[in-house]
Amino acid sequence: MKKLIIISLPLILFLFSMKASSQKFEKDVFSTSAGNLTITFIGHGTLMFEIDNKVIHIDPTAMFADYSTLPKADLILITHEHADHFDMATIDKISKKETEIILTTTCKNQLQKGKVMKNGDSYNWKKFIHIQAVPAYNIQHKTNTGQLFHPKGQGNGYILTFGNFKVYVAGDTENIPEMKSLKNIDVAFLPMNLPYTMTPKMTADAALSFMPKILYPYHYGNTDTNELVNLLKNRPEIEVRIRKLN
């Protein structure tokens, strides 16, 4: 004889609230001429920026957070169309009527809304934050069928300038030649996992090509972040910070 187990609605709500309250993310705060910038490290390639009461979500997906517990977006940036970066249901969940979405052509074709930025495009969002779309692509890592995981021109990295402070979110990329032209980057997020992006050595080479003041490896999966720390231990100009972004 099977027993019928009845769970009351208050208990269900309690269990849900316990799950939500256990969602604790690391945060760093930076002083900029535009105000304090808070960066929340959601997970993998997903980040949240807050400045001057504005909320910016980058590659928000339900894989890494319960977005019902997080603030809605004033601005959403999408780097490319892969499912671990592009989640249409989550974009809708965190969008307000006035939320702006910046994304690639491939993503807009699916989402059917938003502002397309291509590699090289710039945009002054609300005359407050300058956004530049930069290349993000593979040079050598390919699928079993011989296709690059991230073809050139299809995805974006983004440089966000908050007053006098520049943040580079690289998206899914390798250590591409275009990185050598980056200047005065205060904070850089560089992806570090195989076979899709970079090894620790490639990530170190990328960082050395443009010398960010602070480097966060992200999207690193099971990669040993200590390898990157050791590779750059004799370069005090670059502070490597490890956060929960695997």
ZITA-V34572 format. One record per residue. N is the residue number from 1. RES is the residue in one letter. PHI is phi in whole degrees, -180 to 180 (NA if undefined). PSI is psi in degrees with one decimal (NA if undefined). BURIAL is I if it has 24 or more other C-alpha atoms within 12 Angstrom, else O. Layout:
n & res & phi & psi & burial
N & RES & PHI & PSI & BURIAL
N & RES & PHI & PSI & BURIAL
This chain:
n & res & phi & psi & burial
1 & M & NA & 126.8 & O
2 & K & -83 & 141.2 & O
3 & K & -94 & 137.2 & O
4 & L & -90 & 119.7 & O
5 & I & -103 & 121.1 & O
6 & I & -107 & 124.4 & O
7 & I & -108 & 123.6 & O
8 & S & -71 & 155.4 & O
9 & L & -59 & -44.1 & O
10 & P & -57 & -37.2 & O
11 & L & -68 & -41.5 & O
12 & I & -60 & -45.9 & O
13 & L & -63 & -37.1 & O
14 & F & -65 & -44.4 & O
15 & L & -64 & -40.1 & O
16 & F & -64 & -43.1 & O
17 & S & -66 & -33.3 & O
18 & M & -65 & -41.7 & O
19 & K & -63 & -44.8 & O
20 & A & -65 & -41.4 & O
21 & S & -70 & -20.9 & O
22 & S & -81 & -4.7 & O
23 & Q & -83 & 88.8 & O
24 & K & -113 & 126.1 & O
25 & F & -115 & 147.5 & I
26 & E & -73 & 149.9 & O
27 & K & -139 & 146.6 & O
28 & D & -126 & 147.1 & O
29 & V & -121 & 134.4 & O
30 & F & -124 & 140.2 & I
31 & S & -87 & 125.9 & O
32 & T & -129 & 166.6 & O
33 & S & -70 & -11.0 & O
34 & A & -98 & 3.0 & O
35 & G & 119 & 176.3 & O
36 & N & -72 & 130.4 & O
37 & L & -104 & 119.9 & I
38 & T & -103 & 124.6 & I
39 & I & -108 & 123.2 & I
40 & T & -105 & 128.1 & I
41 & F & -94 & 96.9 & I
42 & I & -74 & -52.6 & I
43 & G & 155 & 147.7 & I
44 & H & 59 & -119.2 & I
45 & G & -102 & 16.5 & I
46 & T & -104 & 128.6 & I
47 & L & -136 & 161.3 & I
48 & M & -136 & 130.1 & I
49 & F & -112 & 141.9 & I
50 & E & -134 & 129.3 & I
51 & I & -156 & 134.8 & I
52 & D & 52 & 43.6 & O
53 & N & 63 & 20.1 & O
54 & K & -109 & 142.6 & I
55 & V & -118 & 126.3 & I
56 & I & -119 & 120.2 & I
57 & H & -103 & 134.7 & I
58 & I & -116 & 122.0 & I
59 & D & 48 & 53.4 & I
60 & P & -72 & 129.7 & I
61 & T & -141 & 149.4 & I
62 & A & -71 & -9.7 & I
63 & M & -62 & -28.7 & O
64 & F & -119 & -2.0 & I
65 & A & -163 & 154.0 & I
66 & D & -91 & 100.2 & I
67 & Y & -73 & -7.2 & I
68 & S & -70 & -16.1 & O
69 & T & -99 & -1.4 & O
70 & L & -111 & 155.2 & I
71 & P & -67 & 149.0 & I
72 & K & -71 & 160.2 & I
73 & A & -90 & 142.4 & I
74 & D & -90 & -29.9 & I
75 & L & -144 & 137.4 & I
76 & I & -124 & 130.9 & I
77 & L & -115 & 130.1 & I
78 & I & -119 & 126.7 & I
79 & T & -82 & -38.3 & I
80 & H & -168 & -179.2 & I
81 & E & -90 & -1.4 & I
82 & H & -67 & 148.1 & I
83 & A & -63 & -24.9 & O
84 & D & -82 & 2.8 & I
85 & H & -128 & -21.5 & I
86 & F & -130 & 109.2 & I
87 & D & -131 & 100.3 & I
88 & M & -63 & -36.9 & I
89 & A & -65 & -41.1 & O
90 & T & -69 & -38.4 & I
91 & I & -58 & -45.4 & I
92 & D & -64 & -39.1 & I
93 & K & -63 & -37.7 & I
94 & I & -98 & 4.4 & I
95 & S & -88 & 141.2 & I
96 & K & -104 & 175.1 & O
97 & K & -58 & -37.0 & O
98 & E & -97 & 4.6 & O
99 & T & -63 & 132.8 & I
100 & E & -99 & 141.4 & I
101 & I & -121 & 126.6 & I
102 & I & -113 & 130.6 & I
103 & L & -158 & 179.3 & I
104 & T & -89 & 168.6 & I
105 & T & -60 & -45.0 & I
106 & T & -59 & -42.1 & I
107 & C & -69 & -40.5 & I
108 & K & -65 & -35.1 & I
109 & N & -60 & -29.9 & O
110 & Q & -88 & -43.5 & O
111 & L & -79 & -27.6 & I
112 & Q & 65 & 27.7 & O
113 & K & -165 & 168.3 & O
114 & G & 107 & 171.9 & I
115 & K & -105 & 122.1 & I
116 & V & -80 & 131.5 & I
117 & M & -121 & 132.3 & I
118 & K & -104 & 162.7 & I
119 & N & -49 & 124.7 & I
120 & G & 99 & -15.6 & O
121 & D & -73 & 150.7 & O
122 & S & -129 & 154.6 & I
123 & Y & -155 & 130.2 & I
124 & N & -95 & 104.0 & O
125 & W & -79 & 116.5 & I
126 & K & 53 & 27.4 & O
127 & K & 54 & 29.3 & O
128 & F & -125 & -42.0 & O
129 & I & -127 & 127.1 & I
130 & H & -90 & 129.5 & I
131 & I & -120 & 130.5 & I
132 & Q & -123 & 128.8 & I
133 & A & -89 & 129.2 & I
134 & V & -126 & 160.7 & I
135 & P & -62 & 148.3 & I
136 & A & -148 & 111.8 & I
137 & Y & -162 & 166.9 & I
138 & N & -91 & 148.9 & I
139 & I & -106 & -39.0 & I
140 & Q & -127 & -27.8 & I
141 & H & -80 & 125.0 & I
142 & K & -129 & 161.9 & O
143 & T & -76 & 175.6 & O
144 & N & -63 & -21.4 & O
145 & T & -92 & 3.1 & O
146 & G & 90 & 3.7 & O
147 & Q & -88 & 141.5 & O
148 & L & -64 & 140.3 & I
149 & F & -61 & -37.2 & I
150 & H & -134 & 95.9 & I
151 & P & -67 & 151.2 & I
152 & K & -62 & 135.0 & I
153 & G & 89 & -7.1 & I
154 & Q & -94 & -34.3 & I
155 & G & -114 & 166.1 & I
156 & N & -120 & 147.2 & I
157 & G & -102 & 166.2 & I
158 & Y & -134 & 136.8 & I
159 & I & -108 & 120.5 & I
160 & L & -109 & 126.3 & I
161 & T & -110 & 117.3 & I
162 & F & -108 & 91.3 & I
163 & G & 66 & -110.4 & I
164 & N & -101 & 15.0 & O
165 & F & -125 & 124.9 & I
166 & K & -112 & 131.3 & I
167 & V & -120 & 128.6 & I
168 & Y & -110 & 116.8 & I
169 & V & -107 & 109.3 & I
170 & A & -77 & -19.6 & I
171 & G & 70 & -162.2 & I
172 & D & -89 & 111.1 & I
173 & T & -155 & 167.9 & I
174 & E & -108 & -174.2 & I
175 & N & -80 & 79.1 & I
176 & I & -81 & 154.8 & I
177 & P & -58 & -32.0 & O
178 & E & -61 & -20.8 & I
179 & M & -63 & -26.5 & I
180 & K & -65 & -19.5 & O
181 & S & -89 & -4.8 & O
182 & L & -71 & 139.1 & I
183 & K & -130 & 143.1 & O
184 & N & 55 & 45.1 & O
185 & I & -84 & 121.3 & I
186 & D & -82 & -43.4 & I
187 & V & -133 & 132.4 & I
188 & A & -127 & 136.8 & I
189 & F & -109 & 114.7 & I
190 & L & -119 & 132.6 & I
191 & P & -78 & 147.3 & I
192 & M & -149 & 74.7 & I
193 & N & -155 & 144.5 & I
194 & L & -101 & 150.4 & I
195 & P & -93 & 9.9 & I
196 & Y & -86 & -31.4 & I
197 & T & -131 & -108.7 & I
198 & M & -124 & 152.5 & I
199 & T & -78 & 166.7 & I
200 & P & -56 & -38.8 & I
201 & K & -65 & -42.3 & I
202 & M & -64 & -38.5 & I
203 & T & -65 & -42.0 & I
204 & A & -63 & -44.2 & I
205 & D & -61 & -40.6 & I
206 & A & -61 & -47.8 & I
207 & A & -62 & -40.9 & I
208 & L & -68 & -19.4 & I
209 & S & -76 & -21.4 & O
210 & F & -136 & -3.3 & I
211 & M & 55 & 63.4 & I
212 & P & -68 & 151.7 & I
213 & K & -70 & -38.9 & I
214 & I & -130 & 132.3 & I
215 & L & -120 & 124.6 & I
216 & Y & -110 & 114.7 & I
217 & P & -70 & 140.3 & I
218 & Y & -140 & 171.8 & I
219 & H & 58 & 35.7 & I
220 & Y & -97 & -2.7 & I
221 & G & 53 & -125.2 & I
222 & N & -98 & 10.3 & O
223 & T & -63 & 139.4 & I
224 & D & -76 & 105.9 & O
225 & T & -67 & -20.3 & I
226 & N & -63 & -28.3 & O
227 & E & -61 & -43.9 & O
228 & L & -66 & -43.7 & I
229 & V & -57 & -45.0 & I
230 & N & -67 & -37.5 & O
231 & L & -65 & -29.6 & I
232 & L & -109 & 11.9 & I
233 & K & -65 & -23.1 & O
234 & N & -98 & 14.2 & O
235 & R & -120 & 79.1 & O
236 & P & -65 & -13.0 & O
237 & E & -68 & -21.2 & O
238 & I & -114 & 114.9 & I
239 & E & -90 & 117.7 & I
240 & V & -92 & 122.3 & I
241 & R & -115 & 129.8 & I
242 & I & -105 & 123.8 & I
243 & R & -126 & 169.1 & I
244 & K & -75 & 84.7 & I
245 & L & -132 & 32.0 & I
246 & N & -83 & NA & I
